Each structure stands twice: as C-alpha cells, then as structure tokens.
Amino acid sequence: MEDKKACTEQSEVTKDSEKKTRTMISFDWAIKNLLRNKANFGVLEGFLSELIDRDIKIKSIGESEGNKTDKDDKYNRVDILVEVDNKELVIIELQFDNQHDYFHRMLYGASKAITEHIHEGDNYDKVRKVYSINIVYFDLGKGKDYIYRGTNRFIGINTGDELELSEEQKQIYNRLSIMEIFPEYFLLMVRNFEKVGTKNIDQWMYYLKTNKIQDGFTAKGLDQARKVLAYENMSEAEKKEYTRNIENRRIKESELQTALYKGKNEGFAEGKVEGILETAKNFKNLGISIEQIQKATGLPIEEIKKL
C-alpha cells in the first residue's frame, strides 16, 4: 500500500511539475507572424528591456526580407528592424545556419542601418544609435558564455585611461559616454545556455532554447508571451502552418549537412573538380550566397554564377 501511495504521490508531483512549464511557439515564428502587431509590442519590449537593461518602448517595426512566410519559405534566418524611443534602432536577427563570417554580417547590418537612416546634408550628430541583437543557434567563435556584449571604447595607448565625452558634448548629444554613440552588439549563444540563473534575461534564454516558459518566470514581457505565444491557443490551421515551418527548417538543415558531407567525400577529400562543382550546385540550390560558396569551394565567382 505504501509503495502504491508513494507512486501515486510521485505521479501527482510529476503532473504538477508539468503544469509549471508551458509550451510556446518558437521566437522566430512569433516575430514573423505575431510580434509585429502593435498589440503585442509588450513581448518584444520586455525582451529588449531585460537584455539592454533599461525600459524600452517600441515606436514601430519595419518589414524585412527575413520575414518571408509564403509556401516556399525555407529561410533559416529571421530579422526585423525596430525603432524605439529616442529614435534608436534595434536590429533583431535569429540565425540557424552556421556562418563563419557572421561577425562581418553584424557589422554590415549595423552600418547599413546607420547610413539608411540619415539624410544627405544632415549633421553627423543625426546618426542614430544602433543596437544589433543576434540570436544564434550555432557555434560562433570560441567562448563559454551565452551572452556577449560588444561596445566601442577608446583606451589610451600610453596612459591606459579611457577617453570620455566633455561636459559640453554630454549636453549636446544627451549621452554620458562615447560608447553610447557607437553601435552596440549583443550575441545570444543559445547552445551555450544550460540553466536559469538569477538574471531575468536567463528566463528569456530558457524560452529561446526550449520554446517553453515556466509559470514562475517574472521577466518583463513573458507574462504577455504566455498568452500571445501559447501553442495551445493556435487554431488548427495555424498549428499546421507552424508545423510545416518547423519541418522546412529541418529539411533545410538536412540538405545542408548532406551537401557538406557529399562535397567532402566527392570533392574536397579526393580533389575531384566534378565533386567541387556538384557541391557548389548544392549550395546554390540551398540559397547560400555566391560569396560564401566561393569561400567554401575556392571556385571563381563567374564560374559559380554559370552553375
């Protein structure tokens, strides 16, 4: 009897534990389909506030090529451009495919946002502050942390002191430090995240990695996310579309791995020109850029264009 009672109690504990964690739709799907709706801005505002560590209010969200959702959608990248208070710009990008030149991509994206949001003839003080937030699901660089922040600082070569704004500049630019003028970069390395700690952003990292939110989570934005992003609240048609999107991603990943394996065995390992050309074709069919194919195969760009 005692054993049976213990089993029953354990079963109840398991059920209670299951109730504390709710399954949500993935963040990339949410950005594509739900979070650009003004009524749902609170979710993204909460995420950005916890990450940047100040209250963020969204003014508008722009469209992006990475938000494509048609029947042929197999993008493993999602990105949006958000305008927040103080006219600051936030680029949020999710990337699933491994890219060795991703750091350069981050730099290009921030630079492009700056140049596209200043008018010819404007003074340089009209340059917008840009936050580049990158959520990556692959190993990038070499590091153990799961959140990295990159800023611009000027350190004296001879004295070691840090260059600061003058009091006049602080008043003119409404900034306290030089780093507040330059773009800031955040890298969220989802694979490196292991368990929830004491920081609220850890609760967001848990969701990004597991697509689940625990009932005890209190980070900004997650309360609304529980309602807006709950898988169980989707219609049957939406669930089918969501499942198709997830399956497309798996197919894309499988195709890429197959192409890499085939290229290694038929081309690179044996040095066969035919194998290298076949690999380049596979890469091109997967939508990989010509520049990346050139780096991976060593083929001339003109030759790749002809494939």
C-alpha positions in Angstrom: 0.0 0.0 0.0 2.8 2.4 1.0 4.5 1.7 -2.4 1.3 2.4 -4.3 0.7 5.6 -2.3 4.3 6.7 -3.0 3.8 6.1 -6.7 0.6 8.0 -6.7 2.2 10.9 -4.9 5.1 10.9 -7.3 2.7 10.9 -10.2 1.0 13.9 -8.8 4.3 15.7 -8.3 5.2 14.9 -11.9 1.8 16.3 -13.1 2.3 19.5 -11.0 5.8 19.9 -12.4 4.5 19.6 -16.0 1.8 22.2 -15.3 4.6 24.7 -14.3 6.1 24.7 -17.8 4.1 25.7 -20.8 4.9 25.0 -24.5 5.2 28.1 -26.7 5.7 28.7 -30.4 9.3 29.5 -31.4 10.6 33.0 -31.2 11.4 33.2 -35.0 7.8 32.2 -35.8 6.5 34.7 -33.3 8.5 37.5 -34.9 7.3 36.6 -38.3 3.6 36.3 -37.5 2.7 37.9 -34.2 5.1 40.3 -32.6 5.0 42.9 -35.4 1.4 43.5 -34.3 1.3 46.7 -32.2 -1.0 45.0 -29.7 1.9 42.5 -29.0 4.7 45.0 -28.7 4.9 44.4 -25.0 6.5 41.0 -25.6 9.5 42.4 -27.6 9.6 45.4 -25.3 10.1 43.1 -22.3 12.8 41.1 -24.1 14.7 44.2 -25.1 14.3 45.8 -21.7 15.8 42.8 -19.9 18.7 42.5 -22.4 19.7 46.1 -22.7 18.9 46.7 -19.1 16.6 49.8 -19.4 12.9 50.3 -20.2 12.3 50.1 -23.9 9.3 51.4 -25.7 8.7 50.4 -29.4 7.6 53.1 -31.8 7.5 50.9 -35.0 8.7 47.7 -36.6 9.8 47.6 -40.2 9.4 44.8 -42.7 12.2 42.6 -43.7 13.1 40.0 -46.3 13.8 37.6 -43.5 10.1 37.7 -42.5 9.1 35.8 -45.6 6.3 33.4 -44.8 5.0 32.0 -48.2 4.7 28.4 -49.1 8.3 28.2 -50.4 9.6 29.7 -47.2 12.8 27.8 -46.1 14.7 30.7 -44.6 16.8 29.8 -41.6 17.1 33.5 -40.8 14.7 36.0 -39.3 15.4 39.6 -38.8 13.5 42.8 -38.1 14.3 46.5 -37.7 12.7 48.1 -34.6 12.6 51.8 -33.9 12.4 52.5 -30.2 12.3 55.6 -28.0 14.9 58.3 -28.6 14.8 57.3 -32.3 17.2 54.5 -31.6 17.3 51.5 -33.9 17.3 47.9 -32.9 18.2 45.0 -35.3 17.0 41.7 -34.1 18.3 38.7 -36.0 17.8 35.0 -35.5 20.2 32.8 -37.4 20.1 29.0 -37.5 22.7 28.2 -40.2 26.4 28.2 -39.4 28.2 31.2 -40.9 31.9 31.8 -40.4 31.6 35.4 -41.5 28.7 36.2 -39.2 30.7 38.9 -37.3 31.2 40.7 -40.6 27.5 40.4 -41.3 26.7 42.0 -37.9 29.0 44.9 -38.7 27.4 45.3 -42.2 23.9 45.2 -40.8 24.6 47.9 -38.2 26.4 50.1 -40.7 23.6 49.8 -43.2 21.0 50.8 -40.7 23.0 53.9 -39.8 23.5 55.0 -43.4 19.9 54.3 -44.4 18.5 56.4 -41.6 20.4 59.7 -42.1 19.6 62.2 -44.8 22.1 63.7 -47.1 23.2 67.0 -45.7 22.4 66.1 -42.1 25.0 66.8 -39.5 26.8 63.8 -38.1 25.0 64.2 -34.7 21.9 62.9 -36.5 23.5 59.5 -36.7 21.2 57.0 -35.0 22.2 54.8 -32.1 22.0 51.2 -33.2 21.7 48.0 -31.2 22.5 44.8 -33.1 20.9 41.8 -31.3 21.9 38.5 -32.7 20.3 35.2 -31.5 22.4 32.3 -33.0 21.7 28.6 -32.8 25.2 27.5 -33.9 28.8 27.7 -32.5 30.3 31.1 -33.3 33.8 31.9 -32.3 35.3 30.4 -29.2 33.8 31.3 -25.9 32.0 29.8 -22.9 29.4 32.5 -22.0 25.9 32.5 -23.5 25.5 36.3 -23.8 28.2 38.6 -25.1 28.1 42.4 -25.5 30.3 44.4 -27.8 30.9 48.2 -27.4 33.3 50.8 -28.6 35.7 52.2 -26.1 38.8 54.3 -26.7 41.8 53.5 -24.4 45.0 55.5 -24.3 48.0 53.5 -25.7 50.4 55.3 -23.3 48.3 56.2 -20.3 45.7 53.4 -20.3 43.0 55.9 -19.5 39.6 55.8 -21.3 38.6 58.7 -23.4 35.4 60.4 -22.2 32.9 63.0 -23.5 33.4 66.6 -22.4 30.6 68.1 -20.3 29.5 70.2 -23.3 29.3 67.1 -25.5 27.2 65.3 -22.9 24.7 68.1 -23.0 24.7 68.4 -26.8 24.4 64.6 -27.5 22.4 63.7 -24.4 24.9 60.9 -23.8 27.0 60.1 -20.8 29.8 58.1 -22.6 31.3 57.7 -26.0 30.1 54.0 -26.2 26.5 55.3 -26.1 27.1 56.9 -29.5 28.5 53.9 -31.3 26.6 50.7 -32.2 26.3 48.0 -29.6 26.3 44.4 -30.3 24.6 41.6 -28.4 25.3 37.9 -29.1 23.0 35.4 -27.6 24.6 32.0 -27.9 21.6 29.7 -27.4 23.7 26.5 -27.5 25.8 27.7 -24.6 22.9 28.3 -22.3 22.4 25.5 -19.7 20.2 26.6 -16.8 18.3 29.5 -15.5 20.2 31.7 -13.1 19.3 34.8 -11.1 19.1 37.1 -14.0 15.8 37.8 -15.7 17.3 37.5 -19.1 18.1 33.9 -18.3 14.3 33.2 -18.3 14.2 34.6 -21.9 17.2 32.4 -22.8 15.4 29.4 -21.4 12.4 30.2 -23.7 14.7 30.7 -26.7 16.3 27.3 -26.2 13.3 25.2 -25.2 10.3 27.1 -26.6 8.9 26.8 -23.0 8.1 29.3 -20.3 7.8 28.3 -16.6 4.9 29.7 -14.6 7.3 31.1 -12.0 9.1 33.3 -14.6 8.8 37.0 -13.9 11.0 38.6 -16.6 9.4 41.5 -18.5 7.4 40.5 -21.5 7.0 36.8 -20.5 3.6 37.3 -18.9 2.2 38.6 -22.2 4.1 36.0 -24.1 2.3 33.2 -22.1 -0.9 34.4 -23.6 0.2 35.5 -27.1 2.7 32.7 -27.9 0.9 29.7 -26.4 0.9 26.8 -28.8 -2.4 25.6 -27.4 -4.1 28.9 -28.3 -3.4 28.5 -32.0 -6.1 27.4 -34.4 -5.7 24.0 -36.2 -4.8 25.8 -39.4 -2.1 27.9 -37.6 -0.8 24.7 -36.0 -0.4 23.0 -39.4 1.3 26.1 -40.8 3.7 26.2 -37.8 4.5 22.5 -38.0 5.2 22.9 -41.8 7.6 25.8 -41.0 9.5 23.7 -38.4 9.7 20.8 -40.8 11.0 23.1 -43.6 13.8 24.1 -41.2 14.7 20.5 -40.5 14.7 19.7 -44.2 16.9 22.7 -44.9 19.4 21.6 -42.2 19.4 18.1 -43.5 20.0 19.3 -47.1 22.9 21.4 -46.0 24.5 18.6 -44.0 24.1 16.3 -46.9 25.7 18.8 -49.3 28.6 19.3 -46.9 29.1 15.5 -46.5 28.9 14.9 -50.2 31.2 17.7 -51.0 33.8 16.4 -48.5 33.7 12.9 -49.9 33.3 13.6 -53.6 35.2 16.9 -53.9 37.5 18.1 -51.2 38.7 14.8 -49.9 39.7 13.4 -53.4 40.3 16.7 -55.1 37.8 16.0 -57.9 36.7 19.0 -59.9 33.3 17.3 -60.6 32.7 16.9 -56.8 33.5 20.5 -56.1 31.2 21.7 -58.9 28.4 19.4 -57.6 28.9 20.8 -54.1 28.7 24.4 -55.4 25.5 23.5 -57.2 24.0 22.0 -54.0 25.0 25.1 -52.0 23.4 27.4 -54.7 20.2 25.4 -54.7 20.0 25.9 -50.9 20.1 29.6 -51.3 23.6 30.1 -50.0 25.2 33.3 -51.3 27.7 33.2 -54.1 30.4 34.9 -51.9 30.0 32.1 -49.3 30.2 29.4 -52.0 33.3 31.0 -53.3 34.9 30.9 -49.9 33.9 27.3 -49.3 34.9 25.8 -52.7 37.6 28.2 -54.0 35.8 28.4 -57.4 35.8 31.7 -59.3 32.7 33.8 -58.8 32.0 33.8 -62.5 32.1 30.0 -62.6 29.6 29.8 -59.7 27.2 32.2 -61.5 27.1 29.9 -64.5 26.1 26.8 -62.5 
